C-alpha cells in the first residue's frame, strides 16, 4: 500500500472524541495538519452527539454540513471510535446463562445502532467524487469466522452487526463515489478503560497514541479496493 494524498480544503470528523482511542485519534489528526479542520463529536464535545438521541446526531451532522459550507471544505474523513464492553449496564458474558436484556440493548445501541445512525446522517455529507474515508472502530472478536473461544455474546454480536453495516454501506457508497473507502477497524488491544479489566498477562496492550498512529497510517494507505473490509492496525484484512 502506498501513501494516498488528501485533497486540499478537507475536513475530518472524529465521533467518540472523548474516549481513550477517540481522543488519541483526534490529537494525532490535529498534530499532523493534513486536514484543514478536525472536528470532535461526542457526548461532552462542543458538537454534542448522543447515540440514545437521534435528533442530536442529526443536529451534529447539520452543524458539520454548515461548517463545510462556510469554509468551502469537504468532509473527507469520518472516524467513528465508539464502543461499549463493560460498565453499569453489566459485564461481558462468559456463558449463555448470563445473557441479559439490558446489557444486550446497551451494547447494541453503542456498538451498532448508534454507528448506524451516524451512517444515516453523515455518509450523505461525503463528496460524490475523489477520495473519502469512513472508518468505524470494530473488533476482531466481532469476526464470526475467527471466533474459537466463545463468550462475550453481546459484544461479539454487536460488533459483528457493525461489520455487516459497514459492508453494506460500502457497497452503496461505491455506487455513489467509486473513490470512497468504508471500512471497519480492529485497533488491537489498546490501553483504555474499555480493555483494562480484561488485559491478560502476555497480551500485547498498546498505548492509545500508538494505536491511533497505526490506524491512521493504515487508513492513509487504503485503496478503494479495500472498501467493505475489516482491517486491523497492521493493514491486514480479517475474516468476517
Helices and strands as residue ranges (DSSP letters): E 10-15, H 20-32, E 37-42, E 47-48, H 54-71, E 74-80, G 96-98, H 101-108, I 109-113, H 114-122, G 123-125, E 132-137, G 140-142, H 153-176, E 180-186, E 189-190, H 193-196, E 205-206, H 208-221, G 224-226, E 230-232, E 237-238
